[in-house]
């Protein structure tokens, strides 16, 4: 991604090319204000003000751009993203065209403008990006928060897009250590015999890859201990072969993204620290590779969790909930006021909601409502799913306290969440995200590949609850 701090700058009257938002309702008035040659240029470009359309209009010795938006967007997050992708490099400002209503607040569009500059070119031999499109903004106080959110989106994308060979448990630890060092946070990593003793499910999932990609639990703590405690947990399965219940090759194709939950957790943590949010933050990332080897966990094995529950393994490909179980237990030992976990947990959530909508499970109605509201405000929608008690029976085992995967095909996302629920202490305000962390089809400002889905909604919740906004 281009330097995110360069693509949005304070408007101090610099020379800039104008961008004029227009919707279908205002198109006739705009056309009436233009010269015949300008109307001809729009006609040649077949500009009809359909949302997302962009047109270039000659103006004397220069030109200006038209950006078609939907009235309801009022310059929402992504309405200018296509401009940031397609306009020539240069400096721009948003202004009202003659006959158009006053320009709405730009703050919501700044994130999308910056995020649209993202490029994952780490492995490109010709990785030089195009000249950035710089947007001038009069709302100076909105610039840094928007750039921080765009940076968090880029972090998720980078971590998820990086192949597993270069983003295994050790590399994920390196990323966490660098972030902790930047913000003066404490970091502690548990590996080896201590991991096997204290976090047996994390160890069991990752032990088959121990020789080259040893499992670990990464913990970060930051903030004043007197402030409310917030725990953020992210599933860090850096590659998921399915274990002995081996995935087909088609199922493995995207499994570098199975650490998308960890990417979201680290990105959210960075936002908390960048904004110096008054919380005591505890981040936990169980980082493993689910591989195949002689010591891999087997169907029928019974694991003992950190909490002491016995788990019958009925499917080695339902491993994410195992590593999260031990991490959630650890998170609850410090009694957080709020606990949020992110995970690419179930295909069932994608069947139900598709790739764009993260499934969100919450114990408290008020927390769920706040997340939904924050998601709508930031164009980062989430969809609440039920923690239905009637499905807890699907987790019963004949030989252990519970199974890790139920035999029928019903309510997979809910049953996965109910499994995690067993490891979260009663009374804790807990939110579970079952997110895809991937965009299969590009949209303006959102390229195909790793994606932050639900991140900004969670950030909005934290800001509203702890930031005084």
Buried (B, 14 or more C-beta within 10 A) or exposed (E): BBEBEEBBBEBEEEEBBBBBBBBBEBBEBBBEEBEEEBBEBBEEBEBEBEBBBBBBBEBEEEBBBBBBBBEEBBBBBBBBBBBBBEBEEEBBBBEBBEBBBEBBEBBBBBBBBBBBBBBBEEEEEEEEBEEBBBBBBEEEEBBBBBBBBBBBBBBBBBBBBBEBEEBBBBBBBEBBBEBBEEBEBEBEBBBEEEBBEBBBBBBBBBBBBBEEBBBBBBBBBBBEEEBBBBBBBBBBBBBBBBBBBEBEEEBBEBBBBBBBBBBBBBBBBBBBBBBEBBBBBBBBBBBBBBBBEEEBBEBEBBBBBBBEBEBBBBBBBBBBBBBBBBBBBBBBEEEBBBBBBBBBBBEBBBEBBEBBBBBBBBBEEEBBEBBBBBBEBBBBBBBBBEBEEEBBEBBEBEEBBBBBBBEEEEBBBBBBBBBBBBBBBEEBBBBBBBBBBBBEEEBBBBBEBBBBBBBBBBBBBBBBBBBEE
